[in-house]
Amino acid sequence: MKRLPIILVLLLCTKSTAAESQIVNGRVVDATTQRGIPNVNLYIPAQKIGSATDENGFFNLTFNSDKNVLLHISHIGYSNKTRVLNGKAKDLIIVLEETFFELEDVVVTSTRTEKIHRNVPVATEVISKKDIDDSGALNIAELLSSRSGVSLQTSVEGGSILNILGMDSRYILILIDGRPITGKFNNRVSLDQISTSMIKRVEIIKGPNSSLYGSEAMAGVVNIITKENVSNTSLNFSMRYDGTENKFKTEGLNHGSKSLRFGGQKTNGSFNLILSSDIEKIEMDKTVQQIDIDDINRQSIWGKLTWEMNENHSFSLSENFYNHGENGTSALMITSTDINRKNLSFEHNWIPINTWRWNHSFNYQTYSRNYVQTRPWGELVTDDITEEKNVIYEGMMKKTFGINDFNLGFEISHASYTSDRLESGKQFVSTNSIFGQYDMILGQKINAVMGYRIDKYTEHDLVISPRIGMMYSLNELWKFRATWGQGFRTPSFMERFIDWNHVQFGYQVLGNPDLKPERSNGYTIGAEYYHPNVYQVSLMMYFTMFENLIEDYAIEPALLSYHNIENAIYKGLEIQGRWLISSSWITSWGVNFIDNRNSKGDIIPNTQPLSGFSRFSYQSLRKFWGFSLRVKWTGSYTPEEYDLNSGGYIQAEQSLHDYVFIDLNGNLLIWNPITLSFGIKNAGDYTNDRYGPFVGRTFYFELSFKK
């Protein structure tokens, strides 16, 4: 009997506690589209209770309502919000406003493990989706050329030459979703062939990175991250027209382009399909004598299908097709170029237990380029065909030890190269690689990463590429980074086996099969001050020593070949900053100083020693309208031209004065979901008839539909 009062008290307490439990439900929606936002975090700190929204933005949360409680709502890309829950809270509608300030929450993959950008020990610059939209750029070449420390020289024969921190794009590995691109013109990837419509962000990883990625990552890596799956269905379509100032006044021979973009995403349970397609027609400005191309036609299709089989297995199949055709007519020659690039990738992710993950992928890539020259009277001068195929199988195991990560992987590739410019017509190369990386947290202040890679080529000895990176967090505001690594680039098919007589220009090129791989030994050191969600300032110094650089040289006048030369040193300083002025205003800026010299102490040809950029962007809170201003300044330098007879560079008689590029871009929401975008490129109308840019001020208008 004595136990009865105690039991009654316990029952009353239990009943009272149960009565105090409340359920809140509702939906989190986008302020502009009014559509539900998936994967929004909802958390009550005082009670340590949390939940997340479903694919349509709905949620329910059980909490103790004996007093007012504070609910935190957060999601990457949106402004954080708090709500006070009191009484019976049901059917809440929580509206979040999108923010384009992604400084803190951007997840990057520069170490092949997902990390918040500010916690990465390796120097990594991120170009966000908002940066891409503000730029008005149609392709990666346009996007990167607006950054300081980056120069883009357009070849009059086609393609583009990218320099990052003064280092040629031959030494910068270009990746799409972590995989290299097959098919290069003049040993370089043509970045103007990669559309921005399929891109979510771009990561620029600075310093030697061959420990993870192998050949060509001597100076850095540009990793182009495509759009990721989201849990909704969408559709987008856009039309764009741009042209020079004269093009809008008359239909004369002036630069202009027309483009169509359309794409969409469909989600059906565990399946997700993304499709994107671009069509572009460019009419070249024939008043520019250096350009021998009349028009360019481009088409691309990109698609990705994913299947979440269960919590342990997921599969993805992606495809990328690109076609490029250009034609030119002059009094002496008719030319045409047809380029086709196809990439097919299959990937499987397997998580057997919580701390393990196995990822492997199969990639099949092809590239073809057909260049034809004929005389106006029908005589065939050149019919040059180049074909490249690459089959890559990669497997990687990831293991988590508490807060530390360990990666171990291998790569097997087989490449073939067929060209009329090769003596034997066709060449093969096979590569077997193994790599590993350990990412560790030491105490609460130090994050270190150590990587190691071994590559075995059929024509070379083993190539070993280590890397060490470290970040020291003094506190929540100050971080210090330092890295050391080695990189390499194996000689290309053309550099080793070319045998080509260029009759039109009167010179011959012979390959050198005895070329050694180029090597680099690089250091970076930097500091960063980060004020949460307000501003960031970072400083980085780099020092890279190159060995066995491959350069052209003249065996005799008009007979060229390749050889390994002595060392060169690339060094410089980079300062970048970003400031969120308000929820609508953001500005970013950067300054780069470059000092690149060969073993004789002479400046590396066409080095641009000093450059800077700034960007101001405004977006109204309801996203009804916005605009951005981008300014890039390049300091004076002395250009150099390659001389076919001597096999070296000849310095110009006069230096180029410093110049400024100004781009203006705007957007206006006409009627949801239709937006008008417009802008002026090279507003100052700067041109140089000899060294470029060849096209001056251009205007563009774009009408887009996004639902």
C-alpha positions, 0 to 999 in steps of 0.5 A: 500500500505504501507504494501506491502513492509513489506509483500515482505520483509517477503516473501523474508526472508522466501524464504531465510530461506527455501533456507538455510535449507538442508537435510543430509541423509546417513547410519551409519555402523559397521567398521568391518561388514559393516552392518548398526547400528540401533538406532545411535544418531545424534545430532547438538548441536548448532541448537538443532536438532537430529535424529536416524538411523532406523533398517538398519542404515539409517537416514535423518536430516534437518538442517540450513546450513548457516555455517559449523555445527558440527554433533555428532554421538554416540551409546552405545558400539561404539566410538563417532564421529563428522562430519562437515556438509557443502554445500550439504551433501547427501548419507553420509557413517559414519563408527563407530568402536566398543569399548569394554570399556562400563564403562559409558553407561552400563544400569543396573537393580539392583534397578528394574529401568533402570539406567546408571551404574555409577548413581546407588546408590546401589553397583553393579559390572557389568561383560560386554559382552566383559569381558565374551568373554575375559574369554573364560568361557563356564558357569557362574561358570567359569566366576565368579571364575576368580574374586577376592572375589569370590571362587568356590569349586567344590564338588566331588559329583557334583555341585559347592559351590560359595562364594562371599565376603566370603558368601556362595551361599545359601545366594546369590540369583541367577536370570536370567532376574530378576527371581529366578531359581528353582532347587538346589543341596544341597540348591545351584544353580549349576552355571556350568549348566548356559551357557554363550552363551545366556548372555549379561552381569552379575550384582552382587548386593552387600549387603542384597537385600530382599526388592526387591527379597525376600528369599536368597538375604541375602548377595547379588544378581547375576542377569544374563541378557540374550541377548536382541532384536536388529533390525537385523537378525543374525546367529552364530555357534561355535565348541570348543575342550579343554583338559589337556596337556596329552589329546593332547599327548595321548588318555589316561584317561585325562580331555577333553570336546567338545562343539557345540553352535549355535543360531540366531535371526530373525526380522520380523516387530514387531516380534523378535525371538532369539534362542540359543542352547548348546551341551557339552560332558565332559570326566573327568580325572580319574587319580584324585581319588576324581572324581567318574564321567567318563563323563558328557553330557549337552544340553540346548535350550534357546529362546525368542519371542517378539511382539511389538503390538503397542506403548502401549503393548508388549509381550514376551514368553521365554523358557529355557530347560536344560538336564544334564546326568553324569555317573561313574564307579568304582570297587564297584559302577556304578552311573548315574545322570539325571537332567532336568530343564525347565523354561517357562515365559510369560510377558506383558508390558502395558503403558496406559499413558506416566508416567505409566507402568504396567508389569506382568509375569507368570512363570512356572518352573520345576526341576527333578534329578534322581540319581541311584547307582548299583553294577557292578553285577547288584544289585540296591543300590539307585534310588533317585528321586527329583522333584520340581515345582514352579508357580510364578505370579508377577505384578508391577506398575511403576509411574514417578513423574518428575525425580523420580520413584515409583514401587509397586508390588506383587508376588504370588508363589506356590512350591511343592517338591517331594523327596525319601529323605522326610519322607512324600514324598511330601511337599508344600509351598505358598508365598504371597509378596508385595513390593515397592520402591521409587527412588528420586533425591534430589537437584542435588547431592543426589540420594536416593532409599527406598525399603520395602517388606513383605513376608508371608509364609505358615509355618512362620510369616510375614517377613519384609525386608527394604532397604535404599540406597543413592549416593552423587555426589560431582561433575562429578568425585567423587561419594559416596554411602551408603546402609543399608538393611535387608535380609532373607532366609527361610529354605529349604524343605530338611532342614526341612523335610529330612529323609535320611539314607546314607547307603554307607557312614554310616550316617543318616540325619533328618530335623528340621521342627521348623527351623526359617528363617535366617536373615541379617542386612547389611551396605555398604559404598563406594567411586568412582572416575570416569574419563569419558571414561578413568578410574574408581577406587572404594572402598567399605567396608561392614559389615553384621550381620547374625542371626539364621544361619542354620548349620548342627550338630550331634544329636549323632555320624553319626546322623545329623540334622539342627539347628539355631545357634547364630550370625555371622559377615561378614565384609571386604574391596573391591577395584576395578579399570578399565583403558582404556589405549587406544581404543584397550587396557583395564585393570581392577583389584581388591583386596578383604580383608575378615574377617568373624567370628562366635559369638565366634570370630573364622574364618568362615570355609574355608574363603579366607581372601585375594585375587586379580585379574587383566586383560589385554585385547587388541583388534585390531581396525579392530578386526582382532585379540586380546588377554587377560591375566587374573591373580587371586591370592589367599592368604594363608588360613587354610582349614577345613573339615566337620566331620560326627561324630561330626557335625562340622568342623575340621581344617587341620594340615597345611595351604594352601600356596598362589597360582596363576591362569593364563588364556590366551585367544586369537582370530583371524579373519581368514576370515570374518565372521569366527574367531578362538579362543584359550587359556590356562586355569590354565597356571601355572598348579596349583592343589591340590589333596585334596581341589581342583582344581583337573584339571590342565592346559588345552588348548582349541580351538574354531572355530566360525561363526557369520553373 
